[in-house]
Amino acid sequence: MSTDTQATTYEGFTAEERAAMKDRAREAKKRSRRAGAPDPAEAEREVLEKIASFPDADRALAEGVHAVVMAAVPELRPRLWYGMPAYAIDGVMVCHFQHAGKFKARYATLGFSDRAKLDDGALWPTSYALTELTPEVAERITALVRQAVR
């Protein structure tokens, strides 16, 4: 081992990471208590309540993304995923919105799961930085979401 490199120590998960894991555990526990398929109206209400709890700028972005995603592919079902608004089809999560405050990032992101059909050669993005929801950005999100579920 080189003497000019500093060794880093693992200090465990951050408070934000622990909170996300706790969110996911609560979501899974709640789903397991439900008999049958989850009620889509209740799931959407939970997503909208979560979005309402975001800081102002992130809330505005999340509300806009929610509207764009739901208009692009009405078959998608909103749900919470690690405490974030996410969108699934046939029970499989396709994309999610992560507000900037979630992990103290400088921007919100729109991420896609490995089930999203965004493949383009040997390299393609699965997460997009989001700072403003312009008409051009909304159009791009629409195209990405539609491609993701084709």
N, C-alpha and C positions, 0 to 999 in steps of 0.2 A: 504494500500500500504506500502510496506517495505521501511524503511528509508535508507537502505544500497544499494538500486538500483538507478542508475542514470536515470533520465527521458531523453528521446531523443526527439528532436523536428523535425518535418517534415519541410524540407527546400525546398520542391518542387523537380521538375525533374532536373537532371543534364543537362549540356549543350549538352552532347552526346545523352541523352534520348530525349531532345527537337529536336535535329537535326534529329534523327531517325523518330520521329513523323512527322516532316515537310517533310522528304523524302517520307513517306507513303502517306501523303496528296497529294503531287505532283504526285505520281504514280497513285493514285486513280483518280485524276482530269484528268490526261492525258488519262487514260483508258476510262473515261466517255465521252471524246471528240471524241474518235475514233468511226467511224461507223463500226459496225460489229465486227468480231473477230480481235484481235490484229495481226499485221504482225509478224510472228515468226522471220523473218530475222532482223527486226528492234528491236525486244525485245532482241535477242541475241547480236546485236551490242551494245545496251545499257548496257547489262551485261558485255561485254568485255571492254567497255569504263570505267565502274565502277572499274573493276578489275585492269585496267591499272593505275588507280589513287591511288591504295594502295601503302603503303611503300614496298620497295624491297622484304623483306622476306615474307610478307603476299601476295604480288602479285604473287610470285613464287608458293606458296601453292595454292592460288586461281586458278591460271591457270591450275595447275595439277589436282585439284579437279574437275574443270569444264570439263577437258578432260576425266577424269575417269567416271564422272557421265554421260556425254553424250554418251560415248562408252558403258556403262553398260546398259542403257535403252534409246535408241535413240528416243523413243516416248515422253520422257520428254521435256518440253519446258522451256528454261531459261527465267527468268524475274527478275525484281528488286522487292524486298520485304523489306520495311523499309530501303531502301538504300543498301541492301545486295544482292548478287547473290543468286537466289533461282531457284528451279526447280519444275515444276508443270506438272500434267497429267490431262487431261480433265478439265483444269481450276483450279484444286485443288493443292495448294502448298504441296509438299511432303518433300523437304529438302532444307536447305540453308547453305551457308558458311558465317561465321562472322569472319572478320579479327580481330586480337588482338587489333589493334588501335581503333576499333569501340567504345568500352566502356573502353578503357585503361586496358584491361586484359593482363595477361602475356602469353596467348596463343590463337591461333585461335580456332574456333570450327566448327564442322559440326553438325548441328541440324536437327531434324526430327519433322514434325508436328504430331498432334494427329491422322491425317488421314493415316499416315504411318503404315503399317501392321507389326510392329516390336514386337507386343505383345508376351510376354514369361512369362506365369504364372502371379503372382501378382505384379511383379516388373521387370522393364527393363529400360535400358538407352534410352534417346531420344536426348542426346547431347554428343558429343565426343570431347575431347581436341585433337588438331592437331598441332604438332610441326615440323613434317617432313613427306614428302610423299615418303616413301620407297616402294619398290615393294610389301612388305607384307601389308602395310597400304593401298595401292591402291587396292589390292585384297580384303581386308576387306571392304573397301568402296563399291566396286563393289557388293559384297555379300549383304551388308546392303541395298543399293539402289534397287537391284533386289527384295529383300524380301519386301521392303517397298511398292512396287507397285504390288505385286503378286495378 
